[in-house]
Amino acid sequence: MNEQTHIDIGSSQLGYRKLGDGPDIVFIHGWPLHRETWRHVAAALPNYTCHLIDLPGSGASITPAATKVSLRGHVDAVVEAIEVLDLDEIVLVGQDSGGMVARFAMDRIGDSVSALILAGTEIPHHHPAVIDRLQMAAKLPGSASITARLMNTPRIVRSKQVLGGCFFDRDLIEGDFRTEVLDQTFRDKSVVKRQLEVLASYTSDVVDELAEVHPKIMCPTLLVWGKGDPFFPVGKARKMVEQFGGPTRFEVFDDARLLAHEEHPKRFAALCAEFLVDPKTRSSG
C-alpha cells in the first residue's frame, strides 16, 4: 500500500507524513516553516503515531493560486485535516504561530484533545516590533524574490536580525535544518509569496484573542520555552500559566532560543513523553 503523502481538505492538499505507532500526536509548524521542522522530535517518539502536517501554502502542500492563505485559514485546515484523518483523541503540539493555530483549533475541537504542548509561541497582549517591520518589508516591490535570495545567503541568514537570533547555537542553521527545512521554505519566490500572505493576516487583535481562548483550555498543557527567545520573552510566557483552565506546566531550556525543538529535539521529545505518561499529575510551573 502506498504511503499517504497528502491530506485532501478540498481547498488544499496538505503535505503529510506519519511516523511511529501508538497514541496520536498532531504537530503544527510555525511561520514560515513546514512540517519537517518536527522531523527529529517525531523520530524520537516511536511509541506515538506522529502526524506531521504542512499548512496551506507551506512545504509540500498543493494550494491553488486562487486559494487565499491566512492564519484563520490555517486553523480551518488543521480542524479539517483532523476530521479527514478520523482522529478522535489526540495530543496537539504547536510552535510559534503553530502554537496559536493549535489554541484556536482547540476552541473548536477541544473534546478531542487530551493534552496540549506549546513551544515559543504568541503571548496575548505581547506584540513583537519585528512583526511590524516584516509586514512593512513584505509590501515592498519584489519582496518575495528578495526574501528568497537573502534566505539562501548563509551569512545573512546567520545574522541576529534574521535566523541567528532564533538559535542558541547558530551553527545548526546550516546543518540539516538548512537542507530539510529552509531549502524547501525558500526554494523560490512563489513559495515565499504564500508565506508573505500569511504574514499579512497576522494582527495584534488575533493574538489578543488568545486571552479569551486560554481559560477554555481544560486539558493538561505543557509550555516549553527557550530562555533566550527574542520574540516571546520567557518572563511574559511564564505568566500565561495562570490563564489556562486546566493543569499547566512550564519548562525552560537554558541553552535555546525560539526554536528549542530544533536545537534539542531529543530533550524536547523526552519531556513530551514524560508529560504524556500522566499529565494530570503534573504541577503548574
Secondary structure, 3 states (H helix, E strand, C coil): CCCCCEEECCCCEEEEEEECCCCEEEEECCCCCCHHHHHHHHHCCCCCEEEEECCCCCCCCECCCCCCCCHHHHHHHHHHHHHHCCCCCEEEEEECHHHHHHHHHHHHHHHHEEEEEEECCCCCCCCCHHHHHHHHHHCCCCHHHHHHHHCCCHHHHCCCCCCHHHCCCHHHHHCHHHHHHHHHHCCCHHHHHHHHHHHHCCCHHHHHCHHHHHHHCCCCEEEEEECCCCCCCHHHHHHHHHHCCCCEEEEEECCCCCCHHHHCHHHHHHHHHHHHHCHHHCCCC
